Amino acid sequence: MIFQNVFRARCLRGMGISTAILLSLISTTGCSQPKKVPTFTSLEELQSAYTAAGGECVSTTPFAAVNEDYGIHGVSCGNNDDAIAWFEDATAKSDFLSIIEGAGSKYVLGANWLVITDQTQMIVDALGGEVRG
């Protein structure tokens, strides 16, 4: 590693020592990678991750927009306005988003899941995803 840095510094001599050092440090430290957003294999797996993240969801009552025939699975958490949804495929996700985007709810969208909650930062910190709404 030191040899590589010295070699880079000599190669970049014409650019000035501070530039050579800066480029050398950038190449050895790298950038932090964004958090990998998980995918889930079932609604139950998503519900477990949601509760492990600090959410509370004791209900198993499907909410109105759920249609399991079309690959959309979800429950209203009952104790608050939170709800979770898991999608079997991209079409199910797209169909559900077309319903919910006009509702004005805050939610976190993941690869094949969605959490409707006011505590979006808690979910993003634990599971990643994108805040919408």
RAJO-V110039 format. One record per backbone hydrogen bond with DSSP energy under -0.5 kcal/mol. CO is the residue of the C=O (numbers start at 1). NH is the residue of the N-H. Records with the same first field share a line. If there is no record, write none. Layout:
CO = NH  NH
This chain:
1 = 5
2 = 6
3 = 7
4 = 8
5 = 9
6 = 10
7 = 11
8 = 12
10 = 13
12 = 15
13 = 16
16 = 20
17 = 21
18 = 22
19 = 23
20 = 24
21 = 25
22 = 26
23 = 27
24 = 28
25 = 29
26 = 30
36 = 38
38 = 111
42 = 46
43 = 47
44 = 48
45 = 49
46 = 50
47 = 51
48 = 52
49 = 53
50 = 55
51 = 54
55 = 57
60 = 62
61 = 76
63 = 66
67 = 70  72
68 = 71
71 = 73  88
73 = 86
75 = 84
76 = 61
77 = 58  59  79
82 = 77
83 = 116
84 = 75
85 = 114
86 = 73
89 = 93
90 = 94
91 = 95
92 = 96
93 = 97
94 = 98
95 = 99
96 = 99  100
97 = 101
100 = 103  105
106 = 117
107 = 132
108 = 110  115
109 = 130
112 = 87
113 = 110
114 = 85
115 = 108  117
116 = 83
118 = 120
119 = 123
120 = 124
121 = 125
122 = 126
123 = 127  128
124 = 128
127 = 38
130 = 109
132 = 107
